[in-house]
Amino acid sequence: MTALTLSTSSAATVRADAVVVGVAKGAKGVVVAPGAEAVDKAFGGKLAAVLETLGASGAEGEVTKLPAADGLKAPVVLAVGLGDAPAKGDGYDNEALRRAAGSAARALSGTKKAGFALPVEDAEAAAAVSEGALLGAYAFTAYRSNGNGQNAKGGKKNDAKSAPLGEAAILGGKPRDKEFKAAAERSVALAEEINRARDLINMPSNDLDPKSFAAQAQAAAKEFGLKVEVLDEKALKKGGYGGLMGVGQGSETPPRLVRIAHTHPKADKTLALVGKGITYDSGGISLKPAGHNETMKCDMSGAAAVFAAVVAAARLGLRVNVTGWLALAENMPSGSATRPGDVLTMYSGKTVEVLNTDAEGRLVLADALTRASEEAPDAIVDVATLTGAMVLALGHRHFGIMSNDDAFRTSIHEIAEEVGEQSWPMPMPVHLRKGMDSPVADIANMGERMGGGLVAGLFLKEFVGEGITWAHLDIAGPAFHEGAPWGYTPKGGTGSAVRTLVRLAERTAAGDLG
C-alpha cells in the first residue's frame, strides 16, 4: 500500500516526482486553492490562467498535468479540481478534499512520490486528504501476471515499492502536532482496512469461499489480537442454523458462521455488526438470468465491511467492544439445493417458507442476527448487498438505512454523511409485513414486489432480539462499482460502509451511541 507521510515542506521545496495542488471553479474562472501559493508564485501568479489555457475549469475530479515552472523542486505539477469555490470565510468540504486527493493519486499511478499541497487547515482536512490519497491509489493486482507467468496471488501484501503510488506526502500536515499525527495514523489504519475489504470483494469465488474467508478472519485475529470462533457445517447443523445451512446446502463448499471480536478492558458498550457473506450467488434453484451472474462474487461485501471494521476498531484501540458476525455461504443450484416451497427452521426457532432461493441473504442474516442478539449488545447493525430494489430506489452511490429506532437511523445517516459515505433513511411500513404471511410457515422470505428493499428489512426485523436497537444497511448499490473510477472510488469492490461502521464505533466509545 502507498506510504503516507506528513511533511513541513512547501509545495515549492518538496522533493517529489510531482506536486498536487487544488483549483476550484470561481465566479470568474479558475481559482487557485490554499496550499498552492508557492506553486502559483513560481508561475508568476498566473497558474490559474495557464490552467484555463489548457482547458481546466476547476470542476470536481478534473485533473490537469503540466511541467513545473522554474523554482519548483518537483518536475510535474498536477492540478486537481475541487468543484465550486467556497464562500469567503468558508473552507473546503472534507469530502471534496478526499475525492480530489483520490483522483490525483490515481492519475499519478506509477509515481514514486507525490507531495499533496491541498488545503489542509486542520487535522480533519489532513485526514481527508490522507484517506483520499491512500484509497485513490488502490489497485487490485493479485491476478495480474508480471510477464513471467507469475502473479501476486497468495495473499502477499503490497509494499510501498510495488504500490501504484509509492509515497504520498501531505504538505502542511504538521508532523509534530499530536492531533495531526493521530489523524494520519487513523487514516492509514482505516484505509488499509477498507482496502482489505476491497481485496476480498474483488477476489474471485474460486479462491474465496466460506472456508477460505473464515481462514482470513482467523489469520487477522491472530495478527491483531482479536477473539475468533468459526462454526463449521457440523456445528451449524447441530446448533439449528437452518438459514445458513439451507442456503449453503446446494454447494460443495459448506457454510460458516464466524464470530470475530475486539474487546477493550474499559469498554462499557458493545456494538454487534452482522455481515452478509454470500461468496457467490447464483440465485440457487431460482437461477439468476444471464447477465446478472458475472459480478456475484461481490455478494459478500457486507461481511467484508464488518470484518474490516472490527479489525480497524482493534487497530485504533477503541474503548468499545465490537463483535462481528460473518454469515458465510455459497448459493448454488444442485440436487441438494433448497427448492422454492421448502420450509426452513431458523436458529430462532421460527419457520420460513422459501418462495425464492435468490432471496438468500436475508436467510443467513436472520440466523446471525438471532445469534448476535443472544449476547444482548447495546446495538446491532447489519450490512448487506441485499436487494436490487434498493438500487432501483437509490441508485449506485447511496445505501439505504432502515431501523427499529428512528433516532438511531438518523444518527447513522448523519455519521455516514460526516465520513463521506452517501446514504438515505428508509421507512419500515408495517402494512408490507402482511405480504410475507405464509400458509405453511411462520413467515415467507418474499412479500410484495413493490418496495422489495423495505420488505427485506421487515423480514430481518423479525429476527432481532426484543428491546435491542437495530439498523440495517442495504449497500447493494455502492458496494461494487462497475463503471469508470471516480474520486477515490475504484472499479470493482469499494469497501462501502466501513467508514460508517468505524465512526459509529468511535462515537460509541465516546459515549454517544445515538
Order of alpha helices (4+ residues) and beta strands (2+ residues): beta-beta-beta-alpha-alpha-beta-beta-alpha-beta-alpha-beta-alpha-alpha-beta-alpha-alpha-beta-beta-alpha-beta-beta-beta-alpha-beta-alpha-beta-alpha-beta-beta-alpha-beta-beta-beta-alpha
